[in-house]
Amino acid sequence: MTAWKFKIATLALAASASLSAFAQEVTLRLHQFLPPQGTVPAKALTPWAKKIEADSNGRIKIQMFSSMQLGGTPPQLFDQARDGVVDIVWTLPGYTPGRFPKSEVFELPFIAGLSAEKTSRALWEYVQKNAMDEYKDVHVLAVHTHGPGLFHTKQPVVGLESLRGMKIRGGTRVVNNMLVKLGATPVGMPVPAVTEALSKGVLDGTTIPWEVAPALKVHELVKNHTTFAGDKALYVTTFVVAMNKGAYNKLPADLKKIIDDNSGLEFSAMIARTQDVGDNVGRDLAVKAGNKITELDVAEVQRWKRTAGVVESDWINDMKAKNIDGAKLVSDARAMIAKHAK
């Protein structure tokens, strides 16, 4: 082979290798705990996955696995992302009690506002400042909260006294402590277990936001719902969309940029926005079912706030035992929630 032919062949091979690298395709598996028709899977995660695929011209494909199809339980999802069992998860940090203590502050009673989107913008800012060390083993794509949590019960809850002794599902350590202080008997379980627990009488009711009720058929299993007057939620829980670090790090730079451009504050807000819309859908279904919706008035809510206020003191003391300044974190959280509520 002449020198010039060798040079052309070498250049052709290099160009081919470069084109092959450019055309690299990646398939990522996203695992989560709700049925595919749930608000967040259907209205947020699936559209997000399609946008990633479109932005990458099909070079990134995201396979969706719902209802724990790939095995394990909801509390194991975070570790599935950390360990590379799957590539991306959507889960609740609170499913593993005590593991994400700084993130719990947003779950304290009557601290969050009524808009999931606004509260989630505050949560993103808060985590970036105060709690990224809790997520050091994964690549965080989003953090968010749902809208106001409320009671869905077989018997009506019209005041503190009527809640006492009821077996109520709580999703996290903080919420369960709140239920204890309010006089209920907490039953901790991931949200997918609620439908069966209500139908079998294991529960007298559950705490969840309106938006998740339809996927769990809660409005069919109970006939009473209790909401709260004022501009604060009884509680919210926090969520994270987490990606395996290795899966992220091995992406070529241009594909990393696509993930980055579709992650962060605005992705967090988008997920929460679908939950705000979903809250209206869930409430409308309860109304159409003829269920009773009780809104506790301002005076009664003040009683609940005084009773549940001990939960905040408990949490600050818990943080002190971990050498964490809980009072400062509460102050930061309140300031950021107020900032984004404007």
N, C-alpha and C positions, 0 to 999 in steps of 0.2 A: 504493500500500500504506500502510495506516495505521501510525502509529508503533508501536502495540502489536503489530501483526502482523509488522512488521519485526523487532522485538525478539525475538519468539518464533522467527521463522525463523533469526535469528542464533544464538540459544541452541541451536536444533536442530542447526544446522551444527556448532557447537562441540562439542556432545555427540557427534555422529556422528564428528567428527575424533578426539575423545578415545577413543571406543570402538574406532575403527580402530587407533589407536596401541596401545591396551591389548591388542588382539587380534593384534598383529604376530607373524607366524610367521617362524622362522628355520630354515634347513636348513644343517647343518654337515657337512662331509665329513671323515671320519676315515680316514687312510691308514696301513697298517702292512705289515710284511714277511712275516708267517707265514701259512700256510693258515688258513682260518676255523675249522677244528677244533682248532687249537693251543690249549694250555691258556689262555694269557692272552686271545687273541681270543674264545674261546668262553665262558670262565668268568668273565672280569673285564670286558673292554671292552664286549662286547655287553650284559651285564646293566647295566653302568653307563649305557650309552646309553639303554637302555629306562627306567631310573630317571629320567634327565634328562627324557625325553619325558613320563613319567607326572607328575613333579613340576611340569612346566610346562603340564600339561593339553594336551599336544600342540603347544604353541607352539614348542618346540625339537625339531627332528627331526635325528637324527644318522645319516647314511648311512655304512655300513661298507664299506671297500674293502680287501681282503686281498691278500697275495702281490704287492704292488706293482702292482695293477691299473691305477692311474692313471699309470703310467710311472715312469721313473727307476730308481735302484738304492737299496738300503737306506742306504748312506752319504749319499744326497742327501735323505733324509727330513727331517732337521732344517731344512735350507734351504727345503724345500717349505713347511714351516710358517712359517718366518721371512718368506718372500717372498709368502705368500698363495696359492701354487699350490693348496694344500689348507688346511683350517681347523685340523685337529688331526692330530698324528702320535704314534705310539708307536715309539720307536727307542732305539738304544744310542748315547750320546755317544762311546763308544770306537770307533765305526765311522769317526770322523774323527780320526786320531791327532794328539795334541798340541794339539787345539783346546779341550779341557776338562780341563786339567792338574790342577786342584784336585779334580775329581771322581774322578780315577783312584785316589786313595789307598785307596778301598774295594776295589780290585781287587788290591792287593798280596797276595802269598801268605800264607796262614795268619793273616790279620787279622780276617776276618769270622767270625761264629758259624755254627751249623748251621741256624738258623731264618731263612728269607728274610723273614718278617714282622718279627721283632725287629731284624734288620740293617737293614731298610728304614725302620723308625722312626728308627733312629740316622742313616741316610743323610739322611732329610728334615731332621732337626735340624741335621746337619752342613752341608748345602747352604745352609740358611737363614742359618747363621752365617758360613760361609766362602766360598761359591761362587756366590751368586746373580748375581754379575757375569758369570759364564760363560753365563748364560741371559737376559741383559738384552734380547735381541732377540725374545723370545717371552714368552708368558704361561704359566708353569709350572703344570700341573694335578697332577702327581705325579712323584716320583722313587722308584725302588725297585731292589732287587737280586733275582737269582734265588737259589735254594738252592745248596748246595755243588756246585761244579764237580768233575767227575771224568773219568777216562780211559775211553774206549770204543774198544777196539782189536781188530785182527784176530788178533794174537798177544798172549799174556798179558803184562801188566806186573806183575811180582812183586817188583820192586825197582828201584833207580836204574839198575843196569847194563842191565836188559832194555829200558829206554826208549831207550837211546842209539841214535841214528841213525834212529829212527822218524820218518816224516813225519806230523806231528800238526797238525791244524787248531787255530789259536788265534784268538779273536775280537777281541782288542784288542792295543794296543801293549804293555801291561804283561804280559798273558798270554803273548804271543810272546817277550818277554824272559825270562820265567820258564822257558819251554820250552827256550830256548837254554841257560840256566844248568843245567837238569836233563839236558842232553845230547841232547835231541830236535832234529829239524829242523822249525822252525815253518813252517806254511803259512797265511798270513792270508787269511781269506775270511769274508763274511757267512754266517750260519747257514743260509739257504736253499740255499746251494750245496753243503752237506755231503753230501747224499744222492747226488748224481751223482758227486762227487769220491771218495767211498768205493766206489761201484759200479764206477767206471772205474779204480780203483787209484791215483789221484792221491794219496790219503791212506792211511796205515797205521792211522789212528785219528783221534779227535777229542776235544777237551775241550768238554763241554757238561754241564749238569745233567740229572738223570734226567727232569725233566718235559717237556723238549722232544724227547726221543728218540722217542716214539711218532709225532709229526707228521712226523719225518724218516725213520722206519722204521729207525733206527739199530740197534735190537735184532735186526733181521733181517739187517743187513749185516755186523755184527761179532758175535763170540761171547764177548768178554771185556770185563769192566768192573772198574775198580780204584778202590776207595774208601780212606779214610784214618781210622785210629783217632784218638780225641781229640775235643775240643770246638771245633775250628776247621776251617773249610773250606779246602781247597787254594787255592781262589780263588772269587770271584764277579765278575760284571760288573754295571755300573749301567745303568739304563734311565731314560728320561724320557717323560712324556706332555706334549707341548707344544702350545699353541694360538697361532694367529696373533694378534698384538697388536691389529691392526685389527679382526679379526672379534670379538674380545672387547670392545674399547672401544666399538664401535657398538651393542652390545646395550643395550636399555633397562635401567634399574636393577633392575627386578624379575627379569629374566632373568639378569642378571649374578649376582644373589644366588643363583639356583638353581645356576649353574655353581660359584660359590664354595662353596656348602653341600655340593657333591659333589666337592670337590677338596681337596688338601692331605694332611695326615698320614694321615687315615683311608682316603682313596682309595689312597694309596701302600701302606698296610698291607694293604688288601683285595686289591690285585693280587698282592702277595707271598704272601698267605695261599693264594691259588689255586695258586701255584707250589709251596708246601709240600705241598699235597694232591697236586698233579701229580707230585711226586717219588716218592711212594708208588706211584702208578699206573704210572709208567715203570719203576720197579724190579720191580714185580710182573710186568709183561710180559716183562722179561728173564728172570726166574725161570721163568715159564711156557714160555718158548722153550728152556729148558734151558741157558741161557748160564752161563758161569763168572763168579762175582763174588768178587774177591779183596780182602780188607780188609788193608791194610798195618798191621802192628802198631806199637805205640808206639815201639819202638826204631828201626824202619825210618823211621817218620814223622819222628823227630828228625834222621835223616840228610838227609831231604828239606828239612826246615826250615833246616838249616845251609847246604845248597847253594843253596836258593832265597832265603836271607836277603840275598844280594848284590843281588837285585832291588830291595829296599827302599833299600839304599845308593845304587844307581844312580838311583832315582827322586828321592831327596832331593837328589842332586847335579844332576839335571836341573832340579829346581825352583829350586835356588840360581842356576842360569844364567838363570832367568826372573825373578829377584829375588822369589821366593816362598819363605817359610820352610817347607820341606817337613817338617822334623822336628816343628815345632809342629802341622802338619796331621795328621801320623801320630799324635801324642799326642792331639789332639782326637778323631780318629776312634776310636782305641782306647778312650778314656774314654766316648764316647757308645755304642759297641757294648757295652761292659761295663754301662753304665747300663741299657740297654734289654734286656739278656740276663737281668736279674733277674726 
